[in-house]
């Protein structure tokens, strides 16, 4: 197991690993304004918008690809956009980040998933969602698979990133896991609710506390309960490993015939938890691609999540961010021992 204060070579081993990220693409849209009065028409705030403070940010599976790129990996994006302005913005942002978008399909029958947040004084006033979450059509699914086909031999890992927006339909999930595993490619899964039990045979399954609680129909309060729940999911999915993320309690890794491995949180302070789950799955996918022991991947992912949570908004973590958090954590441990 790698020591916390010696990760530079491990992070270097992730450089250049080619990872396919398949799932729901989301475009996050931010409008910053000012609230100075209440509407006379209804008891709601009036927000005066300033167009120059408009921002577009990659979200969902696109943010996972962005994190893989910022960590030195080579992401290949597979998903669906609409034939609209938002789709052009999203694919443009991906290209600008250096993401391969050759497996992104444009579907005229549905809009690009868009989440518009109106912000005032650093606080979210309202969120407006524009999306269609119906399952993608058979023809769109086949188009995605045909575009992925030519890249399989070049991949080091696959991420299935599900936000329940309709892209990861059961047939696409099963075919991607089957093809990947038959070619010796590890598959990391970040699930949501609808398809939770569709990812049979995956390498790593990463639910959070809420997702696993909802899937099993019971509240998960303690780390021990999370470990028991993780082992239950491990058996039901015939997965190699299950990693349950627990927010302020860190994460716990479950594998067959081994005791659960609990890694406490490493965050010094939490500024914003947006995108922390995307960061964790990106790190775990690169760890699998590099052949790292899963324990070490978990340790790195905790520091990566700490770096993400320390930044405002959705942040793509970099190797230097992780090394900074490792150094801070090691120095704090030295102080605590005195």
N, C-alpha and C positions, 0 to 999 in steps of 0.2 A: 504494500500500500504506500502511495506517495505521501511524503510529509507535507504539511500545509504550507511550509515556507520554501518549497522547491518545486514549483509547477511550470517554470518557464519552458523546459524541454518538452513537457507533456503537451502544453498548449501549442508548441511548434509542430508537434506530430499531427495536429489537426489541420494544418495548412494544406491547401490543395485537395482536400477530400471532396469528392463530388457527391452531392446529396440531392435526391429528388424530393421536393415538397409538394404533395398533392392534397388539395382540400379547398376550403371556402375562402375566396379572395374578398377582402373588405377594404373599402376606401373610407378612411376617417377624415371628416371635414370639420374644421374648427373656425368659428366666427367669433372674434373678440369684440365686445361692445361695452357700453356703459349704461347702468341703470340709475336713473335719478328721479323717477316718479312711477306711480301706479296708474294703470289705465283707468279712465273714467267709464269705460265700457264693461269692465269686469275686474275683479280683484286680482289682477296679474301685473307683473312688472313690464314696463316698456323698455326695450333694449335698443339703444341707438348704436347701430353697427358702423364700423369703420372698415371699408373694403380692404384697405392696406394691411389689415390684421387678419386676413383670411389665410388659412393653412390647410394643406392636404398631406395626409400621412398614411403610410401603408399599414393595414390592419389584418387581423386574422392570419391565414396561412401565408399571406404576403409578408407579414412582419416576421414570421419564422424564417422565411428565406432571407430577409434582410439581416437578421441576427447571424445566420450561418455565414453570410458574406462578410459581415463585420468581424467575425472571428477567424476569417481567413479561408473558409471553405468555398466551394464552388456550387452554388445552388441552381437547380433546374426547377422551374415553377410549372405546375400543372393545375389547371383550374378553369373557371369560366367567368367571363365578363359579359356585359351587354354590349350591343352595338350603339354606344352612346358616348357623350363627352366624358362621363365619369370613367368609362372603360379605357378611353384613350389616356386620361390622366393617370390611372392606375398602372397601366402597362408602361407608360412613359417613366413613372417613378421607379418601377422595377428595373427597367433598362438602365436608368441613371445610376442605380445601385450596383449594376454589374450582374444582374440576375438573368439567366437564360429563360426567355419566355416562349420558347418554341412549342411548348405543350400547353399554352394558354389558348383556350377556344373561345371564340366570340359567338354568343347565342342571341339572335335578334328577338327571341320570344320572351326574354327576361331582362330586367335592368341590372346594371352593376350594383351590388350591395353597397349602399351608402349610409353612413351614420354621420349626421350633422349635429355638432354640439355647439350651442351658443353659450359663450363664456362671458362673465362680467366680474371684474375684481378677483380673478383667479378661481371663481366658483362657477360650476355648471348650472345654467338657468333651466335649460331644457335640451332634450335630445330628440332628433327627428330621424326616423329610420325609413329608408326607401329600399324595398327588397321584395323578392319573390322567393319563398322557401320550398316550393314544390320540388320534388325530385327531378333531376335533369332527365331529358329524353334519352331513349335508347341510342339514337343517332349521335347525340352529343357525347354520351359515354363512350361509344365506339371510336369517335374522333379523338378523344383524350387518350384512349388505350393505344390507338395506332401511332399517335405522336410519341408516346412514351416508349413504345416497342424498340425503336432504334437506339435508345439511350441506355437500355438495361445493362448491357455488357460493360458500360463505362462507369456505372454507379458504385459507390462505396456504402451507401445507406439510403433508406427511404423513410420519409416522415408522412404519416397520414394525419392531417390536421382537420378535425371535424368541429365546425361551429353550427351544425344543424341548419345549413342554408341550402341543402339539396344536392350538393356535388357528390359527396361520398355516399352513394347508394350502395345497398348490400352487395350487388353483383360486382361493382367496381372494386369494393373493398376486398372481397374474396379473391378476385382475379389478380389484384395487385400483390396481395400477400402470397398467393400461390406462386406466381411468377418470380417474385423476389426471393422467396425462400428456396425455390428450386435452383436458383442461380447463386445461392450462398450470400445473398444480400440481406443484412439485418433490417428489420422494419420496426420503427418506433411510432407509437400511436398516442395522440393527444385527443381523448374522446369528449363527446358531450352526451346528452341523454338518449336521444332517439335510437342511435345505432350502437349503444354501449356494448351489447353482447354479440356484435357482428364481427369482431376482430379476432376470430379464432386463429391460433397459430402465430400470432405476432411475436416479435422478439422482446419488446418492451412496451408495456401499457402504463400510461401515466395519467390517472385521474386525480382530481383534487378531492378534498374532504367532502364537499357538497355533492359532487358528482357520484362518488362511491356510496355516499349515504342514500342518495335518491335511488340509485340503481338497486341497492339491497333492501331498501324500505326500512332502514333503521338509522338512528342518530349515531354518529361516530364522535365520541367525546374525547377519548384518551389516545395516546400513542399506541398503547397495547391493543385497543379496539381497532385502530387503524391497521395494525399489523395482522390481526385476525381477519379483518375484511379483505386486506390485500391478498392473503393466502387463499381465501375463498374465491376471489376473482381469478387468481392464478390458475386454480384447478378448473374453473368453469371455462376459461378461454384457452386452456392448454398453452399458455404463454410461457416464455422463458423467464420473464421477470415482470413484476408489477411495482411501480414507484408511486406511492401516494404522497402528494404534497399537502402539507398541513399548515400553511401560512406561517404564523409566528412560532410554530413548534417545529419548523424545519420539514423534513421528509423522511419516509421510511421505505426501504427497499425490501421486497419479498421475493424469494426464490425457493425452488423445491429443495427439500432436504437440507436447508440451512436456516439458521436463526435470522429473523429480520434485522436489517442494518439501519439503525436510526441515526440520522445526521441532524443536529440542532441547527437552528437558523444562525446566520452570520451577519445579519444586517445591523449596522450601527444605529441607523434611524430609517424610518420608512417615510419617504417624501411622497411617493406615488407607487401603487402596486400595479399600475397599468402595464400589461405586456410581460409581467414576470413569468407567467406560465409559458409564453412563447419562447422566452430566453432559456428556460430550463429544458424544454424539448429540443431546442437547437443544440444546446451543449451535449445533451445525452445522445443525440443522433451523431454528432461529430465524434463523441467518445466511442460509440459503436463502430463507426467508420474507421477509427484509428486502431481498433483492437484493444482498447483499454479495458481493464477490469471494471465492472459496473460500479463497484464501491468507489473507485476513483472518479468515475464520471459523476456520481452523486455528490462527492465532495466538491468538485469543480462547479457543479451546477448551483450549489448553495451560495458560493461566493459570487457567481455570475448574477444570481437573483438579487443578492445584496447590492451589487453595483447598479442594477436596473432600478431597484426601489429607492435608491438614493438620488435619482434624477427625476426632474419633473416631466410629466407626459410619458409617451411611449418612447423608449430609448433602446437603441441597438448596442449591445455591450461589446466591448473590444478586449483583446487579451490584456492590455495594460490596465484596464479597469479591474479585471480579476486579480492580477498580480498586486494591485494596490490594496484590494480588500484582504488578500492573503497576508500581506505585510502588516496591515492594521490589526488583523485578528491575532497574528503571532505576537506582535508587540503587546497587545492587551493581555494575552495569556501570560506573558513574561511578567507583566506588572501584577497580575492577580496572584502569581506564585510567591511574590515577595512578602 
